[in-house]
């Protein structure tokens, strides 16, 4: 055996990983990268068309960008408030920096939601959080936030019938947001404290899924799974569920108001705010598709298309989408990197306590 082979054998006997193993790219990451390439290839022509309107952003007053920035800051603050409750972590610095860093990482890496969650978990454990509580807390946060998102279009039905227009000063939009906030609190209380309504929701979802998947084995466990996830949230939050519900609602509603501000900034003809909400929910769901980081391309094209269906001119929809994504998607990335640097400066780095399932990332 040559000297190099002896060296590799010695490292293996001492428990050191082989160079080849260290250089091996995880299969999951290869799959996500391939999916990102395919996804960008599909939406690239439409995305280029949207991005070509970027010079039109100069026509928007800087005041509107400040308004959108403040609304997005309020949205993030609500998410941090929800995390403080689900994680039982009182330190705002820890919650804010870990969430911002994980959020930035998820928007850089294809399939980054898993990688961003893994990075956030590791940072929280490094800061001294309980690994078990961190896992359940992050899971409860995701379930709570996603549940509120799915409830938005349903709860906006009264506003759709009423027809609330987007005024240039956003006053009516703010009224609509307050009305929707109250509805979310009421509906959330019913679903969290009672059993029958959630079972009915589960049966409806199960019926729809089975009709869409006629050639597959019928699902029979959807109501039970919804109840299990609801019970997880209740066990994590205890009697603070109403505070977390308010934060979850504020997280989405402030972000939605940022989109409305972008539309108002273009001076577009006021559409019904409830129809814009439906377009917003579709875009948010597209952002969860793990084909590209943060739904890049899919969100832009989808939002322009759905805003057009809501009655907004293509040019105004495009410019508003670019302004909104600039503040909501691109700006948090450098802020997240600064948050990561601030966290490293205070706590250093450590992989202690990270489970293998999260350590592998995406």
C-alpha positions in Angstrom: 0.0 0.0 0.0 1.4 3.4 -1.0 1.9 6.2 1.5 -1.4 8.0 0.4 -3.4 4.8 0.9 -1.8 4.3 4.4 -2.7 7.9 5.3 -6.3 7.4 4.2 -6.5 4.1 6.2 -5.0 5.8 9.3 -7.6 8.6 9.1 -10.4 6.0 8.8 -9.1 4.1 11.7 -9.0 7.3 13.8 -12.7 8.0 13.0 -11.9 10.8 10.5 -14.2 10.9 7.4 -12.6 10.2 4.1 -12.0 13.0 1.6 -14.3 11.4 -0.9 -17.1 11.2 1.7 -16.6 14.9 2.5 -16.8 15.9 -1.1 -19.9 13.8 -1.9 -22.8 16.0 -2.8 -26.1 14.9 -1.0 -28.6 13.4 -3.4 -31.3 15.6 -2.1 -29.4 18.7 -3.0 -28.7 17.4 -6.5 -32.4 16.8 -6.9 -33.3 20.3 -5.7 -30.7 21.8 -7.9 -32.0 20.0 -10.9 -35.6 21.0 -10.1 -34.5 24.6 -9.7 -32.9 24.6 -13.2 -36.0 23.0 -14.7 -38.3 25.4 -12.9 -36.3 28.5 -14.0 -36.3 27.1 -17.6 -40.1 26.9 -17.5 -40.7 30.4 -16.2 -37.6 32.2 -17.6 -39.2 33.8 -20.7 -42.1 35.2 -18.6 -39.7 36.2 -15.8 -37.5 38.1 -18.2 -40.5 40.0 -19.5 -41.5 41.0 -16.0 -37.9 42.0 -15.0 -37.7 44.1 -18.2 -40.1 46.6 -16.5 -37.7 47.2 -13.6 -36.7 50.7 -14.9 -40.4 51.7 -14.3 -39.7 51.5 -10.5 -38.0 54.9 -10.7 -41.5 56.4 -11.2 -42.5 55.3 -7.7 -41.9 57.8 -4.9 -39.3 56.7 -2.3 -42.0 57.4 0.3 -43.9 54.3 -0.9 -40.8 52.2 -0.5 -40.5 53.4 3.1 -44.2 52.5 3.7 -43.7 49.0 2.3 -40.5 48.6 4.3 -42.3 49.5 7.5 -45.1 47.1 6.8 -42.7 44.3 6.0 -40.8 45.1 9.3 -44.1 44.8 11.1 -44.8 41.5 9.4 -41.4 40.1 10.5 -41.9 41.4 14.0 -45.3 39.5 14.2 -43.6 36.3 13.1 -40.9 36.8 15.8 -43.6 37.3 18.4 -45.2 34.0 17.3 -41.9 32.2 17.5 -41.2 33.5 21.1 -44.4 31.8 22.1 -44.0 28.5 20.3 -40.3 28.2 21.2 -40.7 29.6 24.8 -37.7 31.8 23.9 -37.9 35.2 25.5 -34.8 36.7 23.9 -35.9 38.9 20.9 -32.3 39.0 19.6 -32.1 35.2 19.4 -35.5 34.8 17.7 -35.0 37.7 15.3 -31.5 36.9 14.1 -32.1 33.1 13.7 -35.3 33.7 11.8 -33.8 36.3 9.5 -30.7 34.2 8.9 -32.8 31.1 8.2 -35.1 33.1 5.9 -32.1 34.5 3.9 -30.6 31.0 3.5 -33.9 29.5 2.3 -34.0 32.2 -0.4 -30.5 31.5 -1.7 -30.4 27.7 -1.8 -32.8 25.7 -4.1 -35.3 23.8 -2.0 -34.1 26.1 0.7 -37.1 25.8 3.1 -35.5 22.6 4.6 -32.0 24.1 4.6 -33.2 27.3 6.1 -35.1 25.4 8.8 -32.0 23.3 9.5 -29.8 26.4 9.9 -32.3 28.1 12.1 -32.6 25.0 14.3 -28.8 24.8 14.7 -28.5 28.5 15.6 -31.3 28.2 18.2 -29.6 25.2 19.8 -26.3 27.0 19.7 -27.9 29.9 21.6 -29.0 27.5 24.3 -32.5 26.5 23.3 -33.8 23.0 24.1 -33.4 20.8 21.0 -36.7 19.0 21.7 -38.7 22.2 22.3 -37.0 23.8 19.3 -38.2 21.0 17.0 -41.8 21.1 18.2 -41.8 24.8 18.4 -40.7 25.3 14.8 -43.2 22.7 13.6 -46.0 24.4 15.5 -45.0 27.8 14.0 -45.1 26.4 10.5 -48.5 24.8 11.0 -50.0 27.8 12.6 -48.7 30.2 9.9 -49.8 28.0 7.0 -53.2 27.4 8.5 -53.8 31.2 8.7 -52.7 31.6 5.1 -55.2 29.0 3.9 -57.9 30.6 5.9 -57.5 34.1 4.4 -59.4 33.5 1.1 -62.3 31.8 2.9 -62.6 34.5 5.5 -62.5 37.2 2.8 -65.8 36.0 1.3 -67.8 38.7 3.2 -65.5 41.4 1.9 -65.8 39.9 -1.7 -69.5 40.3 -1.5 -69.1 43.8 0.0 -66.5 44.9 -2.6 -63.9 46.9 -0.7 -61.8 49.0 -3.2 -58.2 49.9 -2.7 -58.0 53.6 -2.0 -54.9 55.5 -2.8 -54.4 56.4 0.9 -54.9 52.7 1.9 -57.5 53.8 4.5 -60.2 51.4 3.3 -57.5 48.6 2.9 -56.6 49.1 6.5 -60.2 48.8 7.5 -60.4 45.6 5.5 -57.3 44.3 7.2 -58.7 45.0 10.7 -62.0 43.3 9.7 -60.1 40.2 8.5 -58.0 40.2 11.6 -61.0 39.9 13.8 -62.4 37.1 11.6 -59.1 35.2 11.9 -59.2 35.4 15.7 -62.8 34.2 15.8 -62.3 31.4 13.4 -59.0 30.4 15.0 -60.6 30.2 18.4 -63.4 28.0 17.1 -60.9 25.6 15.4 -58.5 25.5 18.4 -61.1 25.0 21.1 -63.7 22.8 19.5 -63.5 19.5 17.6 -66.4 19.3 15.2 -65.7 22.3 12.9 -62.1 21.0 12.2 -63.4 17.5 11.5 -65.8 19.0 9.0 -62.9 20.9 7.3 -60.9 17.7 7.2 -63.8 15.8 5.6 -64.1 18.5 2.9 -60.4 18.5 2.2 -60.4 14.7 2.1 -63.3 14.6 -0.3 -61.6 17.1 -2.7 -58.3 15.2 -2.5 -59.9 11.8 -3.3 -61.8 13.3 -6.3 -58.5 14.7 -7.6 -56.7 11.4 -7.0 -59.3 9.0 -8.4 -56.7 6.5 -9.5 -55.0 6.3 -6.0 -55.9 4.8 -2.7 -58.6 7.0 -1.1 -57.5 9.0 1.9 -59.3 8.4 5.1 -57.1 10.0 7.7 -57.2 13.7 6.9 -59.6 14.7 9.8 -57.5 12.8 12.3 -54.3 14.3 11.1 -55.7 17.8 11.3 -56.8 17.1 14.9 -53.3 15.8 15.7 -51.7 18.9 14.3 -54.2 21.1 16.2 -53.4 19.2 19.4 -49.7 19.7 18.8 -50.2 23.5 18.5 -52.3 23.6 21.7 -49.8 21.5 23.7 -47.0 23.9 22.6 -48.9 27.1 23.2 -51.1 26.3 26.2 -53.3 29.3 27.1 -51.2 31.7 25.0 -52.8 30.4 21.7 -54.7 33.6 21.2 -51.5 35.7 21.3 -49.9 33.4 18.8 -53.0 33.5 16.6 -52.9 37.3 16.6 -49.2 37.3 15.7 -49.8 34.8 12.9 -52.6 36.9 11.5 -50.5 40.1 11.7 -47.6 38.4 9.9 -49.7 37.7 6.8 -51.9 40.9 6.9 -48.9 43.3 7.2 -47.3 41.6 4.3 -50.5 41.8 2.3 -50.8 45.5 3.1 -47.3 45.9 1.6 -48.6 44.5 -1.6 -51.5 46.9 -1.5 -49.1 49.8 -0.9 -47.2 48.7 -4.0 -50.4 48.8 -6.0 -51.4 52.1 -4.6 -48.0 53.5 -5.5 -48.5 52.8 -9.2 -51.7 54.8 -9.1 -53.6 51.9 -10.6 -57.4 51.9 -10.9 -58.7 50.6 -7.6 -59.7 46.9 -7.8 -61.6 45.1 -5.1 -59.1 44.5 -2.3 -60.6 41.0 -1.7 -59.7 39.9 -5.2 -56.2 41.2 -4.6 -56.1 39.0 -1.5 -56.9 36.0 -3.6 -54.0 36.9 -5.9 -51.8 37.3 -2.9 -52.6 33.9 -1.4 -51.9 32.2 -4.8 -48.5 34.0 -4.9 -47.8 33.0 -1.3 -48.5 29.3 -2.1 -46.3 29.5 -5.2 -43.5 30.8 -3.0 -43.8 27.5 -1.0 -43.1 25.5 -4.2 -39.6 24.1 -3.6 -38.5 24.3 -7.3 -36.7 27.6 -7.0 -35.4 29.6 -4.0 -38.4 31.5 -2.5 -40.5 30.6 -5.5 -38.3 33.0 -7.6 -39.9 33.3 -11.0 -43.1 31.5 -10.1 -44.2 34.2 -7.7 -43.5 37.1 -10.0 -45.2 35.5 -13.0 -48.1 34.1 -10.9 -48.7 37.4 -9.1 -48.7 39.5 -12.3 -51.1 37.0 -13.9 -53.5 36.8 -10.9 -53.5 40.6 -10.4 -54.4 40.9 -14.0 -57.3 38.5 -13.4 -58.3 40.8 -10.5 -58.8 43.6 -13.0 -55.4 45.4 -12.8 -53.6 46.6 -15.9 -50.6 44.4 -16.9 -48.2 47.3 -16.6 -49.4 48.3 -13.2 -49.5 44.7 -12.0 -45.9 44.2 -13.2 -44.5 47.3 -11.6 -46.3 46.7 -8.3 -45.1 43.1 -8.2 -41.5 44.2 -8.8 -41.8 46.9 -6.0 -43.3 44.4 -3.6 -40.8 41.7 -4.3 -37.9 44.1 -4.0 -39.0 44.9 -0.4 -40.4 41.6 0.6 -38.0 39.1 -1.1 -34.7 40.8 -2.0 -34.2 43.2 0.8 -34.5 40.6 3.7 -31.6 38.6 2.2 -28.7 41.1 3.0 -30.5 41.9 6.3 -30.4 38.2 7.1 -26.7 37.9 6.4 -26.1 40.8 8.8 -28.3 39.1 11.3 -26.2 35.9 10.9 -23.0 37.9 11.4 -24.5 39.5 14.6 -25.5 36.1 15.9 -22.0 34.6 15.2 -20.4 37.5 17.0 -22.4 36.9 20.1 -22.7 33.1 20.2 -20.0 31.8 17.9 -20.8 28.6 15.9 -21.5 25.1 17.0 -23.1 21.9 15.6 -23.6 20.4 19.0 -27.1 18.9 19.5 -28.1 19.1 15.8 -30.0 15.9 14.7 -28.8 14.1 11.6 -32.1 14.6 9.9 -31.7 18.4 10.0 -28.0 18.4 9.7 -28.2 16.9 6.2 -30.2 19.9 5.1 -31.4 20.0 1.5 
